Amino acid sequence: MKRKVLIIVWLLLINFAYSQGCSDAGICTINKGFQQGEITFKNDLEISAIYSLGEADLVYVSPYVSYTKRFNEQYLFTAKVTFSTAIGSFGTRSQFGDAFLVGNYVFKEKNNRQWSALLGFKFPFTASNLKINGYSLPLDYQSSLGTIDVFVGTNYRYKKWNFNLALQLPVINLNKNSYFSEYAGTDDFPSTNLFQRQPDALIRATYTIQTLNKRISFKPNLLFIYHLGEDSFENIFGQREHIKESDGLTINGNLLTSYKLTGQSQIELSLAAPFVVRTIRPDGLTRSFVAGLQYQYSF
């Protein structure tokens, strides 16, 4: 039965690999901040490389480095720095993206049930106005949205199931993007001059399958992300304009496969694609397919 579930999930991911759009301003990976399982080591170092496909002809290579510190069975702290290279018809642009600081508190387990709570912050390295040869670029080419965000979330674990509920709130907008589609010679990307993004809410369900020796694990999961309002930009007349139908639901499928190399290290392969998308996605976070490879060392 477990094999059938994995096969179905895998086929679904492949089937939707070339659908349109997968918004993620950071909230899709928030579950990495939830502490799970027994504590063997107090420190984790992760290095990851992510390959993804975006709107039009865009290709992304996005590595990140993160460090996790477990102070005790209750408290956990994670710091992460991202980098992004966008390659497309406008050219190639590389830049550091965001820094994440996330804290997690775990409540005591009772009857195979356990709750945890999360609080985190995201800080941009850019104001989302990177240019190529002096020309303004749409948000699809930017390495950050240029906002300081707050994350709040909770996780409920029951046996092999995990359920996440999280909210991402942009609290300070530093976005100085100056892209106008009217002057770009293409309608592939909407105008995002002085872009303002609305919050996101997420619900995620994850099921964990392990081999008998627990060396290999599979984690198929389903994410429901709701964009809680229409984004806006400042038009060529200096007036703020809402981007119609930029709010709404995105549903993503994700499959995590991890393999323990030693007692202190493991590698993880992640494959993700969207099933349902918002009509308009001006934030530049559209992904039709994502593949990531991560190496983790614990000490």
LUMFIPA-367229 format. One record per residue (C-alpha): residue in three letters; x, y, z. Coordinates in Angstrom, 3 decimals. Layout:
(atom Ala, (X, Y, Z))
...
// end
This chain:
(atom Met, (0.000, 0.000, 0.000))
(atom Lys, (2.822, 2.396, 0.891))
(atom Arg, (4.511, 1.702, -2.433))
(atom Lys, (1.292, 2.481, -4.294))
(atom Val, (0.991, 5.821, -2.461))
(atom Leu, (4.545, 6.775, -3.411))
(atom Ile, (4.021, 5.807, -7.044))
(atom Ile, (0.827, 7.876, -7.249))
(atom Val, (2.513, 10.921, -5.707))
(atom Trp, (5.467, 10.583, -8.041))
(atom Leu, (3.265, 10.361, -11.127))
(atom Leu, (1.295, 13.387, -10.013))
(atom Leu, (4.497, 15.398, -9.634))
(atom Ile, (5.719, 14.410, -13.086))
(atom Asn, (2.301, 15.074, -14.623))
(atom Phe, (2.166, 18.612, -13.282))
(atom Ala, (5.850, 19.398, -13.797))
(atom Tyr, (5.071, 21.796, -16.620))
(atom Ser, (1.979, 23.504, -15.247))
(atom Gln, (2.042, 27.214, -14.546))
(atom Gly, (3.261, 28.821, -11.357))
(atom Cys, (4.351, 28.069, -7.799))
(atom Ser, (4.454, 31.057, -5.465))
(atom Asp, (6.828, 30.908, -2.530))
(atom Ala, (8.104, 33.967, -0.668))
(atom Gly, (9.659, 31.699, 1.950))
(atom Ile, (6.560, 30.234, 3.531))
(atom Cys, (6.756, 26.987, 1.509))
(atom Thr, (9.998, 26.008, 3.270))
(atom Ile, (8.937, 27.120, 6.741))
(atom Asn, (8.433, 23.510, 7.832))
(atom Lys, (12.236, 23.104, 7.976))
(atom Gly, (12.100, 25.183, 11.131))
(atom Phe, (9.870, 22.718, 12.966))
(atom Gln, (11.830, 20.363, 15.189))
(atom Gln, (10.918, 16.712, 14.647))
(atom Gly, (12.128, 13.368, 15.939))
(atom Glu, (14.654, 12.499, 18.605))
(atom Ile, (17.558, 14.824, 19.389))
(atom Thr, (20.913, 13.158, 18.733))
(atom Phe, (23.064, 16.171, 17.820))
(atom Lys, (22.703, 19.826, 18.794))
(atom Asn, (23.950, 21.378, 15.546))
(atom Asp, (22.994, 20.955, 11.886))
(atom Leu, (24.712, 22.501, 8.881))
(atom Glu, (22.857, 22.359, 5.553))
(atom Ile, (24.099, 23.181, 2.063))
(atom Ser, (21.590, 23.037, -0.770))
(atom Ala, (21.390, 23.713, -4.504))
(atom Ile, (17.999, 24.269, -6.152))
(atom Tyr, (17.203, 24.186, -9.873))
(atom Ser, (13.867, 25.570, -11.040))
(atom Leu, (11.944, 26.785, -14.077))
(atom Gly, (10.034, 30.075, -14.107))
(atom Glu, (7.892, 32.225, -16.359))
(atom Ala, (8.748, 32.663, -20.044))
(atom Asp, (12.208, 31.109, -20.556))
(atom Leu, (13.596, 31.731, -17.071))
(atom Val, (15.872, 29.231, -15.327))
(atom Tyr, (17.001, 29.605, -11.711))
(atom Val, (19.924, 28.202, -9.764))
(atom Ser, (19.429, 29.019, -6.089))
(atom Pro, (21.824, 27.679, -3.447))
(atom Tyr, (21.470, 28.344, 0.271))
(atom Val, (23.320, 27.638, 3.510))
(atom Ser, (21.611, 27.171, 6.872))
(atom Tyr, (22.669, 26.466, 10.433))
(atom Thr, (20.420, 25.011, 13.134))
(atom Lys, (21.146, 25.082, 16.863))
(atom Arg, (19.193, 22.918, 19.329))
(atom Phe, (19.555, 24.384, 22.798))
(atom Asn, (17.510, 21.615, 24.437))
(atom Glu, (14.455, 19.447, 23.742))
(atom Gln, (12.209, 22.518, 23.573))
(atom Tyr, (14.170, 25.299, 21.875))
(atom Leu, (15.523, 25.362, 18.332))
(atom Phe, (17.047, 28.220, 16.280))
(atom Thr, (17.757, 28.299, 12.518))
(atom Ala, (19.606, 30.878, 10.405))
(atom Lys, (19.594, 30.678, 6.592))
(atom Val, (21.089, 32.756, 3.764))
(atom Thr, (19.898, 32.418, 0.153))
(atom Phe, (21.468, 33.265, -3.205))
(atom Ser, (19.868, 33.291, -6.646))
(atom Thr, (20.973, 33.320, -10.276))
(atom Ala, (18.237, 34.059, -12.841))
(atom Ile, (18.955, 33.218, -16.504))
(atom Gly, (16.598, 34.369, -19.266))
(atom Ser, (16.128, 36.457, -22.420))
(atom Phe, (16.860, 39.685, -20.477))
(atom Gly, (20.256, 38.291, -19.471))
(atom Thr, (21.745, 36.754, -16.327))
(atom Arg, (21.577, 38.284, -12.860))
(atom Ser, (23.038, 36.873, -9.620))
(atom Gln, (22.684, 38.236, -6.104))
(atom Phe, (22.198, 37.265, -2.478))
(atom Gly, (18.493, 37.019, -1.676))
(atom Asp, (17.316, 36.933, 1.928))
(atom Ala, (18.438, 36.049, 5.427))
(atom Phe, (16.036, 33.999, 7.573))
(atom Leu, (16.060, 33.794, 11.374))
(atom Val, (13.592, 31.268, 12.791))
(atom Gly, (12.937, 30.118, 16.366))
(atom Asn, (10.908, 27.043, 17.330))
(atom Tyr, (9.455, 25.862, 20.644))
(atom Val, (8.396, 22.210, 21.051))
(atom Phe, (5.806, 21.109, 23.575))
(atom Lys, (6.047, 17.756, 25.343))
(atom Glu, (4.803, 14.723, 23.450))
(atom Lys, (1.661, 12.966, 24.712))
(atom Asn, (0.181, 9.797, 23.244))
(atom Asn, (2.131, 10.118, 19.973))
(atom Arg, (0.924, 13.692, 19.634))
(atom Gln, (3.103, 16.766, 19.731))
(atom Trp, (2.672, 20.484, 19.082))
(atom Ser, (5.332, 23.040, 18.251))
(atom Ala, (5.226, 26.803, 17.608))
(atom Leu, (7.370, 28.908, 15.316))
(atom Leu, (8.345, 32.586, 15.025))
(atom Gly, (10.646, 33.830, 12.278))
(atom Phe, (11.879, 36.851, 10.322))
(atom Lys, (13.080, 37.409, 6.760))
(atom Phe, (15.493, 40.223, 5.867))
(atom Pro, (16.297, 41.175, 2.229))
(atom Phe, (19.790, 41.801, 0.865))
(atom Thr, (18.422, 43.944, -1.983))
(atom Ala, (15.596, 46.424, -2.609))
(atom Ser, (14.419, 44.272, -5.548))
(atom Asn, (15.677, 46.716, -8.190))
(atom Leu, (18.620, 44.864, -9.719))
(atom Lys, (19.294, 45.904, -13.328))
(atom Ile, (21.124, 44.614, -16.403))
(atom Asn, (22.972, 47.247, -18.500))
(atom Gly, (20.954, 49.927, -16.746))
(atom Tyr, (17.585, 48.411, -17.699))
(atom Ser, (14.994, 47.704, -15.009))
(atom Leu, (14.098, 44.056, -14.469))
(atom Pro, (10.792, 42.426, -13.474))
(atom Leu, (10.529, 40.696, -10.119))
(atom Asp, (11.111, 37.352, -11.840))
(atom Tyr, (14.795, 38.358, -12.184))
(atom Gln, (15.127, 39.699, -8.638))
(atom Ser, (16.702, 37.638, -5.858))
(atom Ser, (14.401, 39.087, -3.169))
(atom Leu, (11.041, 40.829, -2.871))
(atom Gly, (12.683, 43.580, -0.824))
(atom Thr, (10.457, 43.187, 2.241))
(atom Ile, (11.077, 42.444, 5.899))
(atom Asp, (8.624, 39.667, 6.784))
(atom Val, (7.399, 37.973, 9.951))
(atom Phe, (6.505, 34.258, 10.069))
(atom Val, (4.238, 32.708, 12.678))
(atom Gly, (3.273, 29.062, 12.598))
(atom Thr, (2.412, 25.874, 14.397))
(atom Asn, (2.963, 22.180, 13.707))
(atom Tyr, (0.904, 19.215, 14.910))
(atom Arg, (2.538, 15.784, 14.735))
(atom Tyr, (0.589, 12.551, 15.113))
(atom Lys, (2.589, 9.368, 14.542))
(atom Lys, (3.801, 9.633, 10.922))
(atom Trp, (1.677, 12.668, 10.044))
(atom Asn, (2.665, 16.331, 10.308))
(atom Phe, (0.334, 19.274, 9.769))
(atom Asn, (1.697, 22.828, 9.421))
(atom Leu, (-0.226, 26.067, 9.671))
(atom Ala, (1.738, 29.272, 8.978))
(atom Leu, (1.301, 32.948, 8.128))
(atom Gln, (3.820, 35.211, 6.367))
(atom Leu, (3.343, 38.951, 6.926))
(atom Pro, (5.330, 41.636, 5.051))
(atom Val, (5.804, 44.293, 7.763))
(atom Ile, (8.307, 46.709, 6.179))
(atom Asn, (8.357, 47.295, 2.431))
(atom Leu, (11.802, 48.241, 1.081))
(atom Asn, (10.912, 47.337, -2.511))
(atom Lys, (12.236, 49.910, -5.017))
(atom Asn, (11.521, 47.968, -8.203))
(atom Ser, (11.074, 50.194, -11.280))
(atom Tyr, (9.933, 47.785, -13.986))
(atom Phe, (7.176, 48.914, -16.406))
(atom Ser, (5.929, 46.412, -18.962))
(atom Glu, (4.975, 49.352, -21.241))
(atom Tyr, (8.656, 50.100, -21.843))
(atom Ala, (9.989, 46.532, -21.905))
(atom Gly, (8.943, 45.407, -25.370))
(atom Thr, (7.271, 42.260, -23.980))
(atom Asp, (4.104, 41.413, -22.070))
(atom Asp, (5.590, 38.315, -20.391))
(atom Phe, (5.839, 40.124, -17.055))
(atom Pro, (3.424, 42.645, -15.460))
(atom Ser, (4.482, 46.092, -14.246))
(atom Thr, (5.836, 45.996, -10.682))
(atom Asn, (7.104, 49.536, -10.078))
(atom Leu, (7.298, 50.111, -6.284))
(atom Phe, (5.580, 46.759, -5.770))
(atom Gln, (3.626, 46.029, -2.587))
(atom Arg, (2.910, 42.383, -1.719))
(atom Gln, (0.112, 41.017, 0.460))
(atom Pro, (0.442, 38.282, 3.176))
(atom Asp, (0.327, 34.522, 2.593))
(atom Ala, (-1.283, 31.748, 4.650))
(atom Leu, (-0.210, 28.106, 4.394))
(atom Ile, (-1.552, 24.685, 5.333))
(atom Arg, (0.693, 21.663, 4.739))
(atom Ala, (0.114, 17.925, 5.287))
(atom Thr, (3.124, 15.555, 5.310))
(atom Tyr, (3.305, 11.785, 5.682))
(atom Thr, (6.602, 10.068, 6.509))
(atom Ile, (7.554, 6.622, 5.180))
(atom Gln, (10.791, 4.949, 6.300))
(atom Thr, (12.583, 1.756, 5.418))
(atom Leu, (13.045, -0.808, 8.194))
(atom Asn, (16.592, 0.350, 8.943))
(atom Lys, (15.410, 4.017, 8.831))
(atom Arg, (18.199, 4.889, 6.444))
(atom Ile, (15.870, 5.985, 3.649))
(atom Ser, (12.764, 8.090, 4.155))
(atom Phe, (10.085, 9.464, 1.850))
(atom Lys, (7.945, 12.476, 2.717))
(atom Pro, (5.179, 13.228, 0.210))
(atom Asn, (3.416, 16.439, 1.185))
(atom Leu, (0.709, 18.738, -0.089))
(atom Leu, (0.691, 22.529, 0.414))
(atom Phe, (-2.248, 24.929, 0.245))
(atom Ile, (-1.075, 28.564, 0.001))
(atom Tyr, (-3.587, 31.405, -0.012))
(atom His, (-2.467, 34.897, -1.040))
(atom Leu, (-4.597, 37.124, 1.196))
(atom Gly, (-5.131, 40.106, -1.077))
(atom Glu, (-4.352, 41.745, -4.395))
(atom Asp, (-0.812, 43.050, -4.815))
(atom Ser, (-0.279, 46.570, -6.124))
(atom Phe, (2.219, 48.800, -7.939))
(atom Glu, (2.616, 52.475, -8.835))
(atom Asn, (1.670, 53.116, -12.475))
(atom Ile, (3.280, 55.565, -14.938))
(atom Phe, (0.960, 58.312, -13.634))
(atom Gly, (2.202, 57.908, -10.059))
(atom Gln, (-1.034, 56.287, -8.898))
(atom Arg, (-1.171, 53.046, -6.915))
(atom Glu, (-2.960, 50.327, -8.880))
(atom His, (-4.143, 46.921, -7.665))
(atom Ile, (-3.197, 43.936, -9.792))
(atom Lys, (-6.495, 42.190, -10.379))
(atom Glu, (-6.726, 38.438, -9.611))
(atom Ser, (-3.294, 38.359, -7.986))
(atom Asp, (-4.896, 37.004, -4.810))
(atom Gly, (-6.138, 33.449, -4.342))
(atom Leu, (-5.064, 29.840, -3.934))
(atom Thr, (-1.980, 27.890, -4.979))
(atom Ile, (-1.683, 24.131, -4.349))
(atom Asn, (1.774, 22.572, -4.542))
(atom Gly, (2.890, 18.950, -4.428))
(atom Asn, (6.280, 18.039, -2.996))
(atom Leu, (8.218, 14.812, -2.518))
(atom Leu, (11.249, 14.666, -0.188))
(atom Thr, (13.544, 11.650, -0.363))
(atom Ser, (16.411, 11.449, 2.140))
(atom Tyr, (19.256, 8.962, 2.541))
(atom Lys, (21.503, 8.692, 5.599))
(atom Leu, (25.119, 8.493, 4.527))
(atom Thr, (26.451, 8.098, 8.068))
(atom Gly, (25.208, 8.643, 11.597))
(atom Gln, (26.005, 12.349, 11.182))
(atom Ser, (25.229, 13.117, 7.550))
(atom Gln, (22.488, 12.696, 4.971))
(atom Ile, (21.448, 13.880, 1.519))
(atom Glu, (17.944, 14.857, 0.496))
(atom Leu, (16.307, 15.203, -2.914))
(atom Ser, (13.258, 17.438, -3.245))
(atom Leu, (10.886, 17.557, -6.243))
(atom Ala, (7.986, 20.006, -6.377))
(atom Ala, (5.392, 21.333, -8.814))
(atom Pro, (2.039, 23.183, -8.655))
(atom Phe, (-1.399, 21.649, -9.099))
(atom Val, (-3.494, 24.844, -8.806))
(atom Val, (-2.261, 28.425, -9.271))
(atom Arg, (-3.369, 32.033, -8.920))
(atom Thr, (-4.523, 33.708, -12.139))
(atom Ile, (-1.906, 36.480, -11.954))
(atom Arg, (1.452, 36.082, -10.159))
(atom Pro, (3.329, 39.413, -10.392))
(atom Asp, (5.732, 38.693, -7.524))
(atom Gly, (8.147, 36.798, -9.780))
(atom Leu, (7.981, 33.631, -7.684))
(atom Thr, (6.329, 31.494, -10.350))
(atom Arg, (7.939, 28.066, -10.685))
(atom Ser, (6.702, 25.318, -12.994))
(atom Phe, (9.160, 22.786, -11.596))
(atom Val, (11.624, 22.711, -8.700))
(atom Ala, (14.359, 20.178, -7.940))
(atom Gly, (16.662, 20.538, -4.958))
(atom Leu, (19.594, 18.572, -3.565))
(atom Gln, (20.634, 19.101, 0.054))
(atom Tyr, (23.534, 17.866, 2.149))
(atom Gln, (23.177, 17.944, 5.954))
(atom Tyr, (25.907, 17.385, 8.522))
(atom Ser, (25.069, 17.069, 12.232))
(atom Phe, (27.489, 17.510, 15.092))
// end
